[in-house]
Amino acid sequence: MSVEKVYQISDEAEKFLESYLNNPAPTGMEVQGQKLWLDYIKPAVDTHFVDHYGTVVGVINPDAPFKVVIEAHADEISWFVNYISDDGYISVIRNGGSDHMIAPSKRVNFHTRKNGIVKGIFGWPAIHLRNGDKDITPSIKNITIDVGAATKKEVEDMGIHVGTICTYEDEFIKLNDKFYVGRALDNRIGGFMIAEVARLIKKENIQLPFGLYIVNSVQEEVGLRGAQMIVETIRPNVAIVTDVCHDTTTPLIDKKENGEFKCGKGPVITYAPAVHNILRDIIIDKAEELEIPFQRDAASRVTGTDTDAFAYATGGIPSALISLALKYMHTTVETVAKEDVEHVILLIFESLKTITPCTNFKYIH
């Protein structure tokens, strides 16, 4: 069966995905993950470049005047040290959309310049000892990290200071051989997918009639910052962004309010002001032609993804968003369906083969 009909993640690709997800790459400190990603994509691209803040771009056909971007973001949510008490307990603030509700009893890694990784734990009072207030819940004001220190000086001697970043320890697993589970699938799974698209183009010897820029952006979790910077550098003609969205079929989620999307039901294609209707319809037509299952999302005002940064830059760039339904976003057990990952890769790959420099993205002729 040809690649037009099926794509399956190889053992080599899955091994890379595991190492890529397990490697920490917190917002503003993405460099080690970016090195892994670049090493993986290098054989598939003609050249690459890295901007001052760490966004990495692999390029196929760098001399072509017409430029198409496929993009994901590389950073994961984390915590900044904000305060160290005299008796050695550490308070933190968010770096991105970190969820304080899941913090108690989590293990963390502090990333220090002096001593490398230093271990810590988010402590929480035992249920027996809450002085009758057994309904107390975690908040950013009451969670603290214990690194086994008795004094502030002891913490600082470990190399931990205000501004030090810490990330969760949790690592990649497969669930029932159908789902990928781990921290930072939002959105390093996107970086994996666009890398696989580039490698598939190389493997199938596809000659694209444009320059393809495979962009792994930094700092999305704090306001699409990496995309805002790199779009000015590349100034593309077209952009296809991939990110994650919520699986809303899990318990406690209102589908009427949030829409209905489910892991295993295919890529999620977004309708929104930032999404260019002609580009979106090219993608939908390709999905229907190839019988790739897909879901539809409607975003009010903004998509909340790097799509917005590309769409409204440099006078307006036709942009589209292909998302991957994900369970338990911004937790350490983010979950996606392997089959959905394969379908997103295939859909982006096939959609690129449809675009040419002559494709007219103007609504009125």
Secondary structure, DSSP 8 states (H G I E B T S, - for coil): --TTT-----HHHHHHHHHHHHS--BTT--HHHHHHHHHHHGGG-SEEEE-TT--EEEEESTT-SSEEEEEEE--B-EEEEEEE-TTSEEEEEEESS--GGG-TT-EEEEEETTTEEEEEEEE---GGGSTT-TT----TTT-EEE-S-SSHHHHHHTT--TT-EEEE----EEETTTEEEETTHHHHHHHHHHHHHHHHHHHTT---SSEEEEEEES-GGGTSHHHHHHHHHH--SEEEEEEEEE-TTSTT--HHHH----TTS--EEEESTTS-HHHHHHHHHHHHHHT---EEEE-SS--SSHHHHHHTSTT---EEEEEEEEBSTTSTTEEEEHHHHHHHHHHHHHHHTT--TT----S--
